Amino acid sequence: MELMSAVLERGNMMRAYERVLRNKGAPGVDGMTVGELKPYLKAHWPEIREQLREGRYQPLPVRKVEIPKPGGGQRLLGIPSVLDRLIQQALHQILSPLFEGKFSSHSYGFRPGRSAAQAVQQSRRHIEEGRRWVVDADLEKFFDRVNHDILMSRVAREVRDKRVLRLIRSYLRAGIMDGGVTTARNEGTPQGGPLSPLLSNILLTDLDRELERRGHRFCRYADDCNIYVSSQRAGERVLASMTRFLEHRLKLRVNREKSAVDRPWKRSFLGYTVCKRRRNVRLKVAPKSLQRLEGNLKVFFRAARGRSISRAIAELAPKLRGWVDYFRHAEVKGVFEELDGWVRRHLRKILWRQWKRPFTRVKKLMRLGLTEVRAWKSATNGRGPWWNSSASHLNQALPKKLFDRLGLVSLMDHYHRLKCNA
């Protein structure tokens, strides 16, 4: 069967449609929502399918969206139209099996049956084997700098159907719309569409094979690649040669300021770092990951001042649960307990502010079990909300078990449940 026929096969298109529905996502430049896709396809799919078969289909420009990057700066996203997401997903489902067998076992990003957790565990094993230096090469704006000709030459190694190649290139070259103005694109594959992760793996497989040829131990997740070596001197040689390969062979740019040869416990990989020990190396949450969570939660707590505590806790629960789900492989667990106390302190602070007047505070504290004398002394101590949030009277009146009853996710408790169920 020709590749384009396989893409357009009814079963493949139905799977793609169901995936797009599950993923939801924002509209593209045409404003069409996921819910409006089905009636649109009923009216227009025969014509669109014919355009795809004849190689005449032209995708819409992507909608430009910029989001803050964890390490600073902005990440460019290109949101395709819902129809283009459907076609890209159908392409992905056919192309992925063609390339999957060609990918390196050291590549973990955006692949079936592989995950960031596996990459992090493998990195820990490399360190335990005695490779106690890491080459951390940062690709500068990788998704914005992909060379289209080099990428298409790698795709063409496995894809012979010229219509499919033409369609992929048309997605690469689709303009990007910002404020109603469309700008042509000659390089890059902005994140946001189903094809982008697969294309990044296709391009960076050349890097994987080069590192394997040289006998290096490494882990790569999308454009995040760490190489583990035995000495600083070896690391510096590897960083120099890797930089030359990326810039000359793949026309990518290495950020010299962010790249480094360093000890693994001084760097982070996919949000994790390791403790400084020779044997039984343990994973832990990287300091930057903690700072990012605390920064996001501070924004949430400021916005939660005017809400009921039960509503705030309900909105907070999925954020905390998702964070622990990701970091459940950390073996240094004191951080979860500390964060639990920090979260409860912020919630006590919100309640103290909401109670406002001393008389209200007295009434609330007495209802929560404090004596009248102690309630009055606490309510009139003249201290601010942050001080009171960690004082003994609020810890007694608003203990952990009360927050548990309100549905607050305890990071430590959830962490232990995940470990027990593993």
C-alpha positions in Angstrom: 0.0 0.0 0.0 1.3 3.5 -0.8 2.1 5.6 2.2 -0.4 8.3 1.5 -3.1 5.7 1.1 -2.2 4.2 4.5 -2.4 7.7 6.1 -5.9 8.3 4.6 -7.2 4.8 5.4 -10.4 5.1 7.4 -9.2 3.2 10.5 -6.1 5.4 10.7 -8.1 8.6 10.3 -10.6 7.5 13.0 -7.8 6.8 15.5 -6.3 10.2 14.7 -9.7 11.9 15.1 -10.2 10.2 18.5 -6.7 11.2 19.6 -7.3 14.9 18.6 -10.6 14.8 20.6 -8.8 13.4 23.7 -6.0 16.0 23.5 -8.5 18.9 23.1 -6.3 21.9 22.7 -6.7 25.5 21.6 -8.0 26.6 18.2 -5.6 27.6 15.4 -5.7 30.7 13.2 -9.2 29.8 11.8 -10.8 29.7 15.3 -12.2 26.2 14.8 -12.6 24.3 18.1 -12.2 20.5 18.5 -16.0 20.3 19.0 -16.6 21.9 15.5 -14.3 19.5 13.7 -16.8 16.6 13.1 -19.5 18.7 11.3 -16.7 20.4 9.3 -15.3 17.0 8.2 -18.8 15.8 7.2 -19.1 18.7 4.8 -15.5 18.9 3.5 -13.6 15.7 4.0 -14.1 14.2 0.5 -12.6 17.4 -1.0 -9.7 17.5 1.5 -8.9 13.8 1.0 -8.7 14.4 -2.8 -6.3 17.3 -2.3 -4.1 15.1 0.0 -4.1 12.2 -2.6 -3.1 14.6 -5.4 -0.5 16.4 -3.3 -2.3 19.7 -3.5 -3.2 20.2 0.1 -1.9 23.4 1.7 -2.0 23.7 5.5 -3.0 26.9 7.3 -0.4 29.0 9.1 0.2 28.1 12.7 -0.9 30.5 15.5 2.0 32.0 17.4 2.0 31.5 21.2 4.9 32.3 23.5 5.2 30.7 27.0 7.8 31.3 29.6 10.6 28.8 29.7 11.6 27.4 33.2 15.2 28.6 32.8 14.1 32.0 31.5 13.2 33.4 28.1 10.3 32.5 25.9 9.4 29.2 24.2 7.7 29.6 20.8 4.7 27.4 20.2 3.0 27.1 16.8 -0.7 26.0 17.3 -1.9 24.4 14.0 -5.6 24.4 13.1 -7.7 21.5 14.4 -7.9 20.0 10.8 -4.1 20.2 10.5 -3.6 18.6 13.9 -5.8 15.7 12.6 -3.8 15.3 9.4 -0.5 15.5 11.3 -1.7 12.9 13.8 -2.7 10.6 11.0 0.8 11.1 9.5 2.5 10.5 12.8 0.7 7.1 13.3 2.0 5.8 10.0 5.5 7.3 10.1 6.3 6.5 13.7 6.5 2.7 13.2 8.7 3.3 10.1 11.3 5.2 12.2 10.9 3.6 15.6 13.2 0.7 14.8 15.9 3.1 13.6 16.0 5.2 16.8 18.7 4.7 19.5 18.1 2.8 22.7 19.5 5.9 24.4 16.7 8.1 23.2 13.7 8.4 25.5 11.6 11.3 24.4 8.2 11.1 22.7 8.5 7.3 22.0 6.0 4.5 22.8 6.9 2.6 25.9 9.6 5.2 26.9 9.6 8.0 29.4 11.5 10.7 31.2 11.6 8.4 34.3 13.5 5.8 32.3 16.0 8.4 31.1 16.6 9.6 34.6 17.1 6.1 36.0 19.6 5.3 33.2 21.5 8.5 33.9 21.8 7.4 37.6 23.2 4.0 36.5 25.8 5.7 34.4 26.9 7.8 37.4 27.0 4.7 39.6 29.3 3.0 37.1 31.9 5.6 37.9 31.2 8.3 35.2 31.1 11.1 37.7 31.3 14.0 35.2 28.5 15.0 32.9 28.6 16.9 29.5 25.5 19.0 29.5 25.1 20.6 26.0 22.3 23.0 25.6 20.9 23.4 22.1 19.9 27.0 21.6 16.3 27.3 20.5 16.4 23.8 18.9 12.9 23.7 17.6 13.2 27.2 16.1 16.5 26.4 14.3 15.9 23.0 12.6 17.3 23.1 9.0 14.5 22.0 6.7 16.7 20.5 4.0 18.8 18.5 6.4 15.6 17.2 8.2 13.9 16.3 5.0 16.9 14.4 3.7 16.7 12.2 6.9 12.9 11.7 6.5 13.5 10.7 2.9 15.8 7.8 4.0 12.6 5.9 5.0 9.8 7.7 3.1 9.6 7.2 -0.7 6.1 8.6 -1.3 6.7 12.1 -2.7 3.2 13.3 -1.7 4.0 12.5 1.9 7.4 14.2 1.7 5.7 17.3 0.0 3.1 17.4 2.8 5.7 17.2 5.6 7.7 20.0 4.0 4.5 22.1 3.6 4.0 21.7 7.4 7.5 22.8 8.0 7.2 25.8 5.8 3.7 26.8 6.9 3.8 30.5 8.0 3.4 31.6 11.6 0.6 34.1 12.3 1.0 36.8 15.0 -1.5 39.6 15.4 -3.1 38.9 12.0 0.2 39.0 10.1 1.7 35.8 8.6 5.5 35.4 8.4 7.1 32.8 6.2 9.2 30.2 7.8 12.5 28.9 6.3 13.8 27.0 9.3 12.5 25.4 12.5 9.6 23.2 13.5 7.7 25.0 16.3 6.3 22.8 19.1 2.6 22.5 19.2 1.7 19.9 16.4 1.8 16.1 16.6 4.6 15.8 14.0 7.1 18.1 15.8 8.4 15.5 18.4 8.8 12.8 15.8 10.7 15.1 13.4 13.0 16.1 16.3 13.9 12.5 17.0 14.5 11.8 13.3 17.0 14.7 13.1 18.8 14.0 16.4 19.2 10.3 15.6 22.3 11.3 13.7 23.7 12.7 17.0 22.8 9.5 18.8 24.6 7.3 16.3 27.7 9.5 16.4 27.8 9.2 20.2 27.3 5.5 20.0 30.0 5.2 17.4 32.4 6.9 19.8 31.4 4.5 22.6 29.9 7.2 24.9 27.3 6.6 27.6 24.5 9.1 27.3 20.8 9.8 27.7 18.7 11.9 25.4 15.2 13.2 25.8 14.1 15.3 22.8 16.8 18.1 22.6 18.0 17.5 26.2 21.1 15.3 26.0 23.6 14.4 28.8 26.8 12.5 28.2 28.5 10.8 31.2 32.3 10.5 31.3 35.0 9.6 33.8 37.0 12.9 33.9 36.7 16.6 33.4 39.3 16.5 30.7 37.4 13.8 28.7 34.2 15.9 29.2 35.7 19.0 27.7 37.0 17.0 24.7 33.5 15.5 24.2 31.8 18.9 24.5 34.1 20.4 21.9 33.6 17.6 19.4 29.9 17.3 20.0 29.5 21.1 19.4 31.4 20.8 16.1 29.2 17.9 15.0 26.0 19.6 15.9 26.9 22.9 14.3 28.6 21.6 11.1 26.7 18.4 10.4 23.2 19.3 11.6 23.4 23.2 11.4 22.2 23.5 15.0 23.5 26.0 17.5 25.0 25.1 20.9 24.5 27.7 23.7 28.0 28.1 25.1 26.8 30.0 28.2 24.4 27.3 29.3 26.5 24.3 28.2 29.0 22.9 30.7 31.1 20.0 31.9 30.4 19.5 35.6 29.6 17.1 38.4 26.1 15.5 38.0 25.0 16.7 41.4 25.6 20.3 40.3 23.4 19.9 37.2 19.9 18.8 36.6 18.4 16.4 34.0 14.7 16.5 33.3 14.0 18.1 36.7 16.1 15.7 38.7 19.6 15.7 40.1 21.5 13.2 42.3 23.1 13.2 45.7 26.9 13.3 46.0 27.9 9.8 46.8 29.9 7.0 45.1 27.6 4.0 45.7 23.9 3.7 45.8 23.5 7.1 44.0 20.1 8.5 44.8 17.9 10.7 42.7 16.4 13.8 44.2 14.3 16.8 43.0 16.6 19.5 41.5 16.6 22.8 43.3 15.3 24.6 40.2 12.3 22.3 40.1 11.5 23.2 43.7 11.9 26.9 43.0 9.6 26.6 40.0 6.9 24.8 41.9 7.1 27.3 44.8 6.9 30.2 42.4 3.8 28.8 40.7 2.1 28.0 44.0 2.8 31.5 45.3 0.9 32.9 42.3 -1.9 30.5 43.0 -2.0 31.4 46.7 -2.3 35.1 45.9 -5.2 34.4 43.6 -6.8 32.2 46.2 -7.2 34.9 48.9 -10.8 35.7 47.8 -11.9 32.0 47.5 -13.3 29.6 50.0 -10.6 27.3 51.4 -12.4 24.2 50.1 -12.5 25.6 46.6 -8.8 26.6 46.8 -7.9 23.1 48.0 -9.9 21.5 45.2 -8.0 23.5 42.6 -4.7 22.8 44.3 -5.1 19.1 44.4 -4.4 18.2 40.8 -1.4 20.5 40.7 0.2 18.7 43.7 -0.8 15.3 42.6 0.7 15.8 39.1 3.9 17.1 40.6 4.4 14.1 42.9 3.5 11.7 40.1 6.4 13.1 38.1 8.9 13.2 40.9 7.9 9.9 42.5 11.3 8.4 41.5 13.1 10.8 43.9 14.7 8.8 46.7 15.5 11.8 48.9 12.1 12.3 50.3 12.5 15.0 53.0 11.6 17.6 50.4 8.0 16.3 50.1 7.5 16.7 53.9 9.0 20.2 53.9 6.7 21.2 51.0 3.7 19.8 52.8 4.3 22.1 55.8 5.0 25.0 53.5 1.7 24.5 51.6 -0.3 24.1 54.8 1.3 27.3 56.2 0.1 29.2 53.1 -3.4 27.9 53.5 -3.4 28.9 57.2 -2.2 32.4 56.1 -5.1 32.6 53.7 -7.6 31.7 56.4 -6.1 34.1 58.9 -6.4 36.9 56.3 -10.0 36.0 55.5 -11.0 36.0 59.2 -9.8 39.7 59.3 -11.2 41.1 62.6 -10.0 39.9 66.0 -13.6 39.0 67.1 -14.0 36.8 64.0 -10.7 35.2 64.7 -11.6 34.4 68.3 -14.9 32.9 67.2 -13.2 30.7 64.6 -10.3 29.6 66.9 -12.7 28.6 69.7 -14.8 26.7 67.2 -11.6 24.8 66.2 -10.9 23.8 69.8 -8.9 26.6 71.4 -9.8 28.0 74.8 -11.3 31.5 75.0 -8.3 32.9 76.8 -5.9 31.5 74.2 -8.1 32.5 71.3 -8.2 36.1 72.5 -4.4 36.1 73.1 -3.8 34.7 69.6 -6.2 37.0 67.8 -4.8 40.2 69.4 -1.0 39.4 69.2 -0.4 42.2 66.7 1.7 39.9 64.4 1.2 39.5 60.7 -0.5 36.7 58.7 2.8 34.9 57.8 4.0 34.8 61.4 0.6 33.6 62.7 0.5 30.9 60.0 3.3 29.0 61.6 2.5 29.8 65.3 1.4 27.1 67.6 -2.2 28.3 68.0 -2.9 28.0 64.2 -1.1 24.7 64.0 -3.3 23.4 66.8 -6.5 24.8 65.3 -5.7 23.8 61.7 -3.7 20.6 61.9 -2.8 18.3 59.0 -5.8 16.0 59.7 -8.2 18.9 59.2 -6.6 19.6 55.8 -6.7 15.9 55.0 -10.5 16.0 55.6 -10.8 19.0 53.3 -9.2 17.0 50.5 -5.7 18.6 50.5 -3.2 16.3 48.8 -0.3 15.5 51.1 2.8 15.3 48.9 4.4 12.8 51.4 1.4 10.6 51.7 0.8 10.5 48.0 4.5 9.7 47.4 4.3 6.8 49.8 1.2 5.5 48.1 2.9 5.6 44.7 5.9 3.7 46.2 3.7 1.0 47.7 1.8 0.5 44.5 4.9 0.4 42.3 
